[in-house]
Every structure is written in structure tokens, then in C-alpha cells.
Amino acid sequence: MDDTRWLTPDQLGAWKKFVAVVEILPGALDSQLQRDAGLTHFEYFTMAMLSEAPQRTLRMTSLASATNSTLPRLSHVVSRLEGRGYIERTPCPEDRRATNAKLSGTGWQKVVETAPGHVATVRGNVIEPLSADDVADLDRIMGRMLRHLDPDNRFRANGD
């Protein structure tokens, strides 16, 4: 006996549209950032999260949470950014076992130069096709999904 609860036609349509956005949007973001700044979206997002932190510094574990990343993935990306002079890693003064990542002056300048083009891409692909009510609905829907997918708010995507 098949107990599978199949999606209704409306649910299937919504699911296919959601998957299409999840698949297409990262490429659009990466293309713009690669073309304009020589960065991947994840590299830029890592630097942007540091740019918003006090003293532009976070522990690697906190940066992993802020970027929805695993520590191994983040460490690899931070190594690349460190090699380009955008990020510096130092031992954490409060806990010598931990490592801090700090956005360098060069990294800060890169974020400042890159942000306008990135924001224009986000606005053009995500925000401008929507009404103000749609944006509120998107925020509400994504918040609900995140509360289910990340109930402990480990990635801090649902606010602090």
C-alpha cells in the first residue's frame, strides 16, 4: 500500500518555481560579482558579514554561523581571501584556542567598491519584481521555512 502524500498540483507548481529560483539566483549573483569584482557570492558574503561586525572582526565559528557555512568550507574561503589580502586571521585574545577573522583595510575597500553593484543585482532580480506586500510575504514565508529548517537559529538567518 502506498502511503505517500503526493503534492497537489498547486503545491507542485509552487515547489517547481521555488527550486528554479534556488537554482538560478546563485548563478546570477555569482556572475555579477565575478564580472565586477573577481569574487564569488560566498566570498563577498563572508567579507560583507565581517564588514558589519564590531571592529570588522568575528571568531571563525561566529562567521561560519553568519554565512550559513561549515567551518571547513569557511576556512578554505578565508584562506583564499587571506591570500588576496582581504582578510587577516589572528588568535582570539579572549580564547587563544579560537581564531578571529578580521576584514583588512584592503578588504573593507573591496566591500565598499563591490556593494553597489551587488545591491543593484539583488534589487533587480529579487526586490523590484515584487510589490511591497510581496516583499513582506517573502520575509514571512522565508522566516517560517527557516524556523522549521533551523529551529535553533544556528545560522542566525532568522535574526539574532
N, C-alpha and C positions, 0 to 999 in steps of 0.2 A: 504494500500500500504506500502510495506517495503522499507524504505529509508536507511537501514543500509548499510554502506560501509564496506563490509567484507574484511578481509585481503587476499591478493593474496597468492598463495602457497609459493612464496619466502619470503614474509613478515611473514607469519605464521611460516615458518621454522626458521627464524631469531628470532622471538618472543619466540618460544619454547626453543631455545638454550639460549637466554638471561635469561628467567625465571629459567632454570635449573642452570645456573651459580649463579644467585641471591640466589637460594635456597641451593645449595651445598657448595659454598665458605665459608659462615659464619660458617658452621659446621666444615670445615677443619681448619679454623683459630682458632676457639674455642677449638677444640680437642688438637691441638698442644700446645696452651697456658695453657690449664687446666693441661695437662700432664706434661709440663716442668716447669710451673711457678705457678700453682694454681690460675690462673686469667682467667676471661672471656676476649674475644676480646674487649668488650666495656670498661672493667676496665683497660686493658692495654692501649687502645687508649686514654682514659682520662688521664692516667699518662704520656703517650708519649706527648700529647699536652701540658701538664704543663712543661714537660722537655724541650720543645722548646721555652717556653715563657721567657721573661726577668725576672730574679730573680726566675724563675720556679713558677711564680705566675700569676693567672688570676682572674678577677672577675667571679663569678659564671655565670653571663649572657654571658660573652665572652667565657667561657669554654663550655657552652651549644652550642653556635654557632660553636665553633671549633670542637665539637664532633657530630654535627648534631643531637642534643638531645633536648628534652624538659627540662625545669628546674626541674619539679618533678622527672623525670627519673634520671637526673644527680644528684640531691640531694640525692636520695636513694643510688646510686652507690658511691658517695663521702662519705656518712655516713659509708658504708661498708669499704671503703678504709681507712677512718679515723680511724675506729676501729682496723684496722690491722697496723696502724702506718705509712701508706704510704703518707697520705695527712693530712694537717692541715688547718682548716678554721679559719679565723680571720676577724674582721670588716675591711672594706676598709678604709684606712686613709684619702683618698680624699673625700669619701662619706660614712659616718657612717651608712647609710641605706643599703648599699651594703655589700656583703660578698665576701672575697677573698678566693680562694683555692690555697694552696701552696704545692708543692711536697716536702716532708720531705727528709732528708738525707737518711733514710731507703728506701723511695720511689724511690729516684734517683738511689740508688744501685740496686733496683729491676728492674728498667727500663734498666740499663746498662747490667745486667745479662741476661735479657729476650730478648733484642733486637736482638742478633744474630740468635737465633732460629726462632723468628718471621719473620725476614727478609728472612731467608732461606725458610720458608714456603711460603711466598709471592712470592719469586723468583721462587720456584719450581712449584707453582700452577698457577701463573698469568704471570710472565715475561718470563721465559725460554721457554714455549711452543710457544712464539711469536717471530717473526723477529723484527728487529729494526723498519722497516716500519709498522708492525702490532702495535707495542707499540705507535708509533706516531699516527696511525689511532685510536687506542683505546682512547688516550688522546683527540684527536679532537672530536670523537663521544661522549665520556662521557661529554666533555665540552659543546657540543651543547645540549645534553639532560639536563644537569644541568642548562644551561641558560634558558631553557624552564620551567623546574620544579621549579627552584628557581631564578626567574628573578631579584630579589633584592639582590641575593647572600647573603641571610640571614645566611646561614650555612658556608659561606666563603670557600666552597669546590672548587669554581672556581677561586681561587686566591683572593688576598686582594684588 
